[in-house]
Amino acid sequence: SDADVVIEEDDELQSPKGAKPEPATQIGTQAMLTFFTRYKNLNKNTSSMHLKTPSASDLYLKKIEKMKKIPHPMGIVKWKGMATEFNLHSYKMGDGYAKALGKGLNAMAPEIVNISDNRLSPSGSLALIKNLKPTIRYLDISENSIGKEGGEKLGDFLKQRAINMRGLNLENTKLGNLGTIQLCKTISDHPRLTELNLAKNRLTDASSQAIADLIFDTDGLMSINLHWNELTGDGAAKILNATINRCNIRVIDLSWNSIGTTKRKVFANKLAEIFATKDYFIHMDLSHNQIKKEDCSIIAQGLAQNHSLWGIHMLGNQGTIDSKGFICTEQEGQTSSSISAEHLAHRMNGKRMIFPYKQDNDKNPSAD
């Protein structure tokens, strides 16, 4: 089965079927010393390893030796942190180490896995994913290359084995429309998925119906991030329409798309209807969508009747948010604030920002 370690013909060690996995990561000075001692004595201990269940370190180190790579611990052991978290954010390890780590991961049971920004191709990404255990609750594989061919395989894994998955971050993974459509089809009606990030994947309206179907079919999905794509007002309206029947989505990020380029006011009308009649949204980001003054006015009318929304961002459109949280329209041809004061500008640089951005003069920017 997929749960077993996939060993090439020249591999000597494998994790037996039904073997109880280790905690996600061994922690501390002693764990580090044990790791390098095992590597030093690897060839001497090979025969004895067959008499016991090989550890994650054994499986990883044996593969590293055959690949003639430096035995970097790579999260198998670490100095400090949580035992249930496997965090390799920005290690830039490449496919070679990823395939070796896949061996070790098969003997581990992490709940949080962050392998973002590691120069992984589809083969490297899947080498890690296919060896994850059903204990996984959050997977961040952003800033790697999955591609359209990996979308369906990733979806199959999530559907069949990752039944406890709560959060999935696929930002900037080159899914494209085809990969996203396949992924949405396979993970539709996932029992526990609550958070999905599909930002920076060059998605157009061609994938909007698949995203809408996913929202409609997945009861627990509460947050979806679609920023920095190529959705127009028509595609975004389809996605909003799917939220009406479920009323489960609480947070949606549609910033840095092309919603305002559609001449028809279908998006503004749909959003105004939701604001006026529904109360499920608590946070929404519509920044930098070229939304015109007339559309902002329509949205403002609906928002005036809403008492559930906690926050909305409108920078980069012809509308601003006043001190009471309502939309005020700008003069024709003007857009609100500047990109340098936008919290999403930090997201472009790979930074997450909690507190308001401060300019050099130590003054906070105007509210968005």
C-alpha positions in Angstrom: 0.0 0.0 0.0 1.0 3.7 -0.2 1.6 3.6 3.5 4.6 1.3 3.2 8.0 2.6 2.4 8.7 2.3 -1.3 12.3 0.9 -1.5 14.3 0.5 -4.7 15.9 -2.8 -5.4 19.3 -1.8 -4.0 17.8 -0.6 -0.7 18.5 -2.9 2.3 16.2 -1.3 4.9 12.5 -0.9 5.0 9.8 -0.1 7.5 7.8 -3.3 8.2 4.0 -3.3 7.5 2.1 -2.4 10.6 5.2 -1.0 12.4 4.3 1.7 14.9 5.6 5.1 13.7 7.9 7.2 15.8 7.0 10.6 17.2 7.5 13.2 14.4 10.9 14.4 15.4 13.6 13.4 17.9 14.7 16.5 19.9 17.7 17.6 21.8 21.5 17.2 22.1 21.3 13.5 22.7 19.2 13.0 19.6 21.7 14.8 17.5 24.6 12.7 18.9 22.7 9.5 18.3 21.9 10.6 14.7 25.5 11.1 13.8 26.7 8.1 15.7 24.3 6.0 13.7 25.6 7.4 10.5 29.2 6.8 11.5 28.4 3.1 12.3 25.9 2.6 9.5 27.8 -0.1 7.6 28.7 -1.9 10.8 25.1 -2.0 12.1 23.4 -2.9 8.8 23.1 -6.6 9.6 21.7 -5.9 13.1 19.2 -3.4 11.8 17.4 -6.2 10.0 16.6 -7.8 13.4 14.7 -4.7 14.6 12.3 -2.1 13.2 14.5 0.5 11.5 14.1 4.0 12.8 13.4 7.1 10.7 17.1 8.0 11.0 18.1 4.5 9.8 15.9 4.7 6.7 17.0 8.3 5.9 20.7 7.7 6.5 20.8 4.5 4.4 19.3 6.4 1.5 21.7 9.4 2.0 24.7 7.0 2.0 23.6 5.5 -1.3 23.1 8.9 -2.8 26.5 10.1 -1.4 25.1 13.2 0.1 26.0 15.0 3.4 24.0 13.6 6.3 22.2 16.8 7.3 19.5 16.0 10.0 16.9 17.7 7.8 14.2 17.7 10.5 14.6 14.0 11.3 16.2 15.3 14.5 16.5 18.8 15.7 17.8 20.9 18.6 14.4 22.2 19.8 10.8 22.6 18.9 7.6 20.5 19.0 7.9 16.7 18.4 4.7 16.7 16.3 6.0 19.4 13.9 8.2 18.7 10.9 9.4 22.1 9.7 11.8 22.5 6.8 10.7 25.9 5.5 13.2 27.4 3.1 15.8 24.7 3.4 16.2 24.7 -0.4 17.0 21.0 -0.2 16.0 20.0 -3.7 14.6 16.6 -5.0 17.6 14.5 -3.8 17.2 15.1 -0.1 13.4 15.1 -0.5 13.5 11.5 -1.8 15.7 10.5 1.1 13.5 12.3 3.6 10.5 10.4 2.2 12.1 7.2 3.5 12.4 8.7 7.0 8.9 10.2 7.0 7.4 6.8 6.4 8.5 5.8 10.0 7.3 9.1 11.5 3.8 10.5 12.4 4.0 14.3 12.3 0.8 16.4 12.6 2.3 19.6 11.1 4.5 19.4 8.0 6.0 22.5 6.4 8.2 21.8 3.4 7.6 25.2 1.7 10.2 26.9 -0.5 12.5 23.9 -1.0 13.1 23.9 -4.8 11.0 20.8 -5.2 9.8 19.5 -8.6 6.6 17.4 -8.8 8.7 14.2 -8.3 10.4 15.6 -5.2 7.1 16.9 -3.7 5.3 13.6 -4.2 8.2 11.6 -2.8 7.5 13.4 0.5 3.7 13.5 0.3 3.2 9.8 -0.5 5.0 8.8 2.7 3.0 11.0 5.1 0.9 9.3 7.7 -2.9 9.9 8.3 -1.9 11.8 11.4 -1.1 14.8 9.3 -3.3 17.8 10.1 -1.6 20.7 8.3 0.5 20.5 5.1 2.4 23.5 3.7 4.0 22.7 0.4 3.9 26.3 -1.0 6.6 27.8 -3.1 7.5 24.5 -4.7 6.5 23.0 -8.1 3.6 20.6 -8.1 2.3 21.4 -11.6 -0.9 20.2 -13.2 0.3 16.6 -13.2 0.7 16.7 -9.4 -2.7 18.1 -8.7 -4.6 14.9 -9.1 -2.1 12.7 -7.3 -2.0 15.1 -4.4 -5.8 15.1 -4.3 -5.9 11.3 -4.3 -3.5 11.2 -1.3 -5.7 13.7 0.6 -8.9 11.9 -0.2 -7.7 8.4 0.6 -5.3 8.8 3.5 -5.1 12.4 4.9 -8.6 12.2 6.4 -7.6 14.3 9.4 -6.2 17.2 7.2 -7.4 20.6 8.5 -5.2 23.0 6.5 -3.5 22.8 3.1 -1.2 25.6 1.7 -0.6 25.3 -2.1 0.5 28.9 -2.7 2.7 29.4 -5.8 2.9 25.7 -6.7 2.3 26.1 -10.4 -1.0 24.2 -10.3 -2.6 26.3 -13.0 -6.2 25.7 -14.0 -6.0 22.1 -14.9 -4.1 21.1 -11.7 -6.6 23.1 -9.6 -9.6 21.5 -11.3 -8.3 18.0 -10.7 -7.4 18.8 -7.1 -10.8 20.3 -6.4 -12.6 17.3 -7.9 -10.6 14.7 -5.8 -10.8 16.6 -2.4 -14.4 17.6 -2.8 -16.4 16.7 0.3 -13.2 16.2 2.4 -14.5 15.5 5.9 -12.3 17.9 7.9 -10.6 20.4 5.6 -11.1 23.9 7.0 -8.4 26.0 5.3 -7.2 26.1 1.7 -4.7 28.4 0.0 -4.6 28.4 -3.8 -2.9 31.8 -4.1 -0.4 32.7 -6.9 -1.3 29.8 -9.2 -2.3 31.9 -12.3 -6.0 30.8 -11.9 -8.5 32.2 -14.3 -12.3 31.9 -14.6 -11.8 28.5 -16.2 -11.1 27.1 -12.7 -13.8 29.1 -10.9 -16.6 26.6 -11.3 -14.4 23.8 -9.8 -13.5 26.0 -6.8 -17.2 26.9 -6.4 -18.1 23.2 -6.4 -15.5 22.5 -3.8 -16.9 25.2 -1.5 -20.4 23.9 -2.0 -19.5 20.2 -1.4 -17.2 20.7 1.5 -19.1 21.4 4.7 -16.2 22.3 6.9 -14.2 24.7 4.6 -14.1 28.0 6.4 -11.1 29.9 4.8 -10.0 30.1 1.2 -7.2 32.2 -0.2 -7.2 33.1 -3.9 -5.0 36.2 -3.9 -2.7 37.1 -6.8 -4.5 35.1 -9.5 -6.3 36.2 -12.7 -10.0 35.9 -11.7 -12.4 38.4 -13.2 -15.7 39.5 -11.8 -17.6 36.7 -13.5 -15.4 34.0 -12.0 -15.3 35.6 -8.5 -19.2 35.9 -8.6 -19.4 32.1 -9.2 -17.3 31.5 -6.2 -19.3 33.9 -4.0 -22.5 32.3 -5.2 -21.4 28.9 -3.9 -20.9 30.3 -0.4 -24.6 31.3 -0.2 -26.0 27.8 0.0 -23.4 26.5 2.4 -22.8 29.7 4.5 -19.7 28.0 5.9 -17.0 30.3 4.5 -15.9 32.8 7.0 -12.7 34.2 5.5 -12.0 34.8 1.7 -9.0 36.5 0.1 -9.6 37.7 -3.5 -7.0 40.4 -3.5 -4.7 41.1 -6.5 -7.1 39.7 -9.1 -8.9 41.4 -12.0 -12.4 41.6 -10.6 -13.0 45.2 -11.7 -12.1 44.5 -15.3 -15.5 43.0 -16.0 -17.9 45.6 -17.4 -20.9 43.7 -16.1 -21.7 44.4 -12.4 -22.4 40.7 -11.6 -19.7 40.6 -8.8 -20.8 43.8 -7.1 -24.4 42.8 -7.2 -23.8 39.4 -5.8 -21.5 40.7 -3.0 -24.0 43.4 -2.1 -26.7 40.7 -1.9 -24.6 38.6 0.4 -23.7 41.5 2.7 -27.3 42.6 2.9 -29.0 39.2 3.5 -26.3 36.9 5.0 -24.0 37.0 8.0 -21.4 34.3 7.5 -18.4 36.4 6.3 -16.2 37.8 9.0 -13.2 38.9 6.9 -12.7 39.7 3.2 -9.8 41.1 1.2 -10.6 42.7 -2.2 -7.5 44.9 -2.4 -6.0 45.8 -5.8 -8.8 44.5 -8.0 -9.4 47.7 -10.1 -13.0 47.9 -8.8 -14.6 51.0 -10.1 -16.5 53.7 -8.3 -19.9 52.5 -9.4 -19.2 48.9 -8.2 -17.9 50.2 -4.9 -21.1 52.1 -4.4 -23.2 49.0 -5.0 -21.1 47.0 -2.5 -21.3 49.8 0.0 -25.1 49.7 -0.1 -25.1 46.1 0.9 -22.3 46.5 3.5 -24.4 49.2 5.2 -26.9 46.6 6.2 -24.3 44.1 7.4 -23.4 43.7 11.1 -21.3 40.5 11.0 -18.2 41.5 9.0 -15.2 42.2 11.2 -12.8 43.4 8.5 -12.7 44.3 4.8 -9.7 45.6 2.7 -10.3 47.8 -0.3 -6.9 49.3 -1.1 -6.1 49.7 -4.8 -9.8 50.2 -5.8 -11.9 53.3 -6.1 -13.2 52.9 -2.6 -11.8 53.2 0.9 -12.9 52.0 4.3 -13.8 54.7 6.8 -13.3 54.6 10.6 -16.6 52.9 11.1 -15.9 50.1 8.6 -18.1 51.3 5.8 -17.0 51.8 2.1 -16.6 55.4 0.8 -16.1 55.8 -2.9 -13.1 57.7 -4.3 -13.2 60.4 -7.0 -13.3 59.0 -10.6 -9.8 57.8 -11.7 -8.4 57.7 -8.1 -7.5 54.7 -6.2 -7.2 54.4 -2.4 -3.8 54.6 -0.7 -0.5 53.3 -2.1 1.0 49.9 -2.6 3.8 50.7 -0.1 1.3 51.0 2.7 -0.5 47.8 1.9 -0.1 44.7 4.1 -0.1 42.6 1.0 3.1 44.2 -0.2 4.8 42.3 2.5 3.2 39.1 1.4 4.8 39.7 -2.0 8.2 39.6 -0.3 7.3 36.4 1.5 6.7 38.1 4.9 3.6 37.7 7.1 2.7 40.9 8.8 0.5 41.1 11.9 0.9 44.7 12.9 0.3 47.8 10.7 3.1 48.8 8.4 5.1 51.8 9.6 6.6 54.2 7.1 10.1 55.7 7.6 8.6 58.8 9.2 7.1 56.5 11.9 3.6 57.4 11.0 0.9 54.8 10.3 -0.6 54.8 6.9 -4.2 55.8 6.4 -6.8 53.1 7.0 -7.6 51.0 4.0 
